[in-house]
Amino acid sequence: MKKLLLAILCIGSIYANDIYQTQNTKLADLKMPDNNLTFKMIEGYQDYKIVATHFRTDKNELRYILANPIGYNALKEKAKVMPEGSKIVKIGWTVKKMPTFPNALEADEVQRVEYMVKDSKSFDANGDNWGYARFVKKDGQYSAWDKGTKGCISCHSSVKETDYLFTKLQSTH
């Protein structure tokens, strides 16, 4: 019986790993030009927890904000400073009217995937300990944002008091 249970566990583990790899190896092998952060560094981000949603009126864009387990737990605990290894992912979507409910909008097409990673050893030069990456989707293909991360850094510097994060965990309470 123990051997049968062990065999079932092994087969299940191999199967789950195969599904994980199949669903999470679709990210393009892209690298940001000024800090070498890669798109593959957030493989599996589709399984991160949703932290918040934002609507950017200047871009007419709906953004889903996700966090890896380290970042999510820190946001849940209302940490003043995010721990090393925190990853915050922003997915920007165009919007369209919902065909089934015309008074509502829904996400349509992904425009960009951006992320921040807390890594004081690699990104201390900015003074914020965050690395930033943006991958823009055009004609079905992603490319690294060629303008680098200066814009990310300058924008996020306006929220220094919240560890450079615009987002907090949105709660239903």
Beta strands, then each sheet from edge to edge (+ up, - down):
strand 1: 49-56
strand 2: 61-67
strand 3: 87-98
strand 4: 101-118
strand 5: 130-138
strand 6: 141-144
sheet 1: 1+ 2- 3+ 4- 5+ 6-
end
